[in-house]
Amino acid sequence: MKKTVVIWDNCEASLKFFVVNKDLRKLNNKYVNSTETSNKDADKICKMVYNDKDGSTIVNLLDTFPVDEVLAGAFVVVMGFLP
């Protein structure tokens, strides 16, 4: 299974990055709270990124882009959270 590097844009802070062991290309350019993102896709993103009990982040957010993952063949997508 290919990995995906996610460029995480929460629109209120600097971009962050994380890596998952899934192909997330279907979620490219999807933002939670966007009228262009379905509720189903928004739920997938939230369950992947946030703890549903306390809202804390459950992925390892990186400050630098993981170039090595991309060089090894990972896909790259952009997704985020609109306030």
Contacts in CASP RR format, 6 or more apart in sequence:
PFRMAT RR
TARGET T0000
AUTHOR 0000-0000-0000
METHOD contacts of the structure
MODEL  1
MKKTVVIWDNCEASLKFFVVNKDLRKLNNKYVNSTETSNKDADKICKMVY
NDKDGSTIVNLLDTFPVDEVLAGAFVVVMGFLP
1 21 0 8 1.000
1 22 0 8 1.000
1 23 0 8 1.000
2 23 0 8 1.000
2 73 0 8 1.000
2 74 0 8 1.000
2 75 0 8 1.000
3 19 0 8 1.000
3 20 0 8 1.000
3 21 0 8 1.000
3 22 0 8 1.000
3 69 0 8 1.000
3 72 0 8 1.000
3 73 0 8 1.000
3 74 0 8 1.000
3 75 0 8 1.000
4 19 0 8 1.000
4 20 0 8 1.000
4 22 0 8 1.000
4 23 0 8 1.000
4 24 0 8 1.000
4 25 0 8 1.000
4 74 0 8 1.000
4 75 0 8 1.000
4 76 0 8 1.000
4 77 0 8 1.000
5 17 0 8 1.000
5 18 0 8 1.000
5 19 0 8 1.000
5 65 0 8 1.000
5 66 0 8 1.000
5 69 0 8 1.000
5 70 0 8 1.000
5 74 0 8 1.000
5 75 0 8 1.000
5 76 0 8 1.000
5 77 0 8 1.000
6 17 0 8 1.000
6 18 0 8 1.000
6 19 0 8 1.000
6 20 0 8 1.000
6 24 0 8 1.000
6 59 0 8 1.000
6 77 0 8 1.000
6 78 0 8 1.000
6 79 0 8 1.000
7 15 0 8 1.000
7 17 0 8 1.000
7 65 0 8 1.000
7 76 0 8 1.000
7 77 0 8 1.000
7 78 0 8 1.000
7 79 0 8 1.000
8 15 0 8 1.000
8 16 0 8 1.000
8 17 0 8 1.000
8 18 0 8 1.000
8 49 0 8 1.000
8 61 0 8 1.000
8 79 0 8 1.000
8 80 0 8 1.000
9 15 0 8 1.000
9 31 0 8 1.000
9 78 0 8 1.000
9 79 0 8 1.000
9 80 0 8 1.000
9 81 0 8 1.000
10 16 0 8 1.000
10 80 0 8 1.000
10 81 0 8 1.000
10 83 0 8 1.000
11 31 0 8 1.000
11 80 0 8 1.000
11 81 0 8 1.000
11 82 0 8 1.000
11 83 0 8 1.000
12 83 0 8 1.000
14 63 0 8 1.000
16 61 0 8 1.000
16 62 0 8 1.000
16 63 0 8 1.000
17 61 0 8 1.000
17 62 0 8 1.000
17 63 0 8 1.000
17 64 0 8 1.000
17 65 0 8 1.000
17 66 0 8 1.000
18 59 0 8 1.000
18 60 0 8 1.000
18 61 0 8 1.000
18 62 0 8 1.000
19 60 0 8 1.000
19 62 0 8 1.000
19 66 0 8 1.000
19 69 0 8 1.000
19 74 0 8 1.000
20 48 0 8 1.000
20 59 0 8 1.000
23 75 0 8 1.000
24 75 0 8 1.000
24 77 0 8 1.000
24 79 0 8 1.000
25 75 0 8 1.000
25 77 0 8 1.000
26 41 0 8 1.000
27 41 0 8 1.000
27 44 0 8 1.000
27 45 0 8 1.000
27 77 0 8 1.000
27 79 0 8 1.000
28 77 0 8 1.000
28 78 0 8 1.000
28 79 0 8 1.000
29 77 0 8 1.000
29 78 0 8 1.000
29 79 0 8 1.000
30 36 0 8 1.000
30 37 0 8 1.000
30 41 0 8 1.000
30 42 0 8 1.000
30 45 0 8 1.000
30 79 0 8 1.000
30 80 0 8 1.000
31 37 0 8 1.000
31 79 0 8 1.000
31 80 0 8 1.000
31 81 0 8 1.000
31 82 0 8 1.000
32 42 0 8 1.000
32 45 0 8 1.000
32 46 0 8 1.000
32 80 0 8 1.000
32 81 0 8 1.000
32 82 0 8 1.000
33 42 0 8 1.000
33 81 0 8 1.000
33 82 0 8 1.000
33 83 0 8 1.000
34 42 0 8 1.000
34 82 0 8 1.000
37 45 0 8 1.000
45 79 0 8 1.000
45 80 0 8 1.000
45 81 0 8 1.000
46 52 0 8 1.000
48 58 0 8 1.000
48 59 0 8 1.000
49 57 0 8 1.000
49 58 0 8 1.000
49 59 0 8 1.000
49 81 0 8 1.000
50 56 0 8 1.000
50 57 0 8 1.000
50 58 0 8 1.000
51 57 0 8 1.000
51 58 0 8 1.000
66 74 0 8 1.000
70 76 0 8 1.000
END
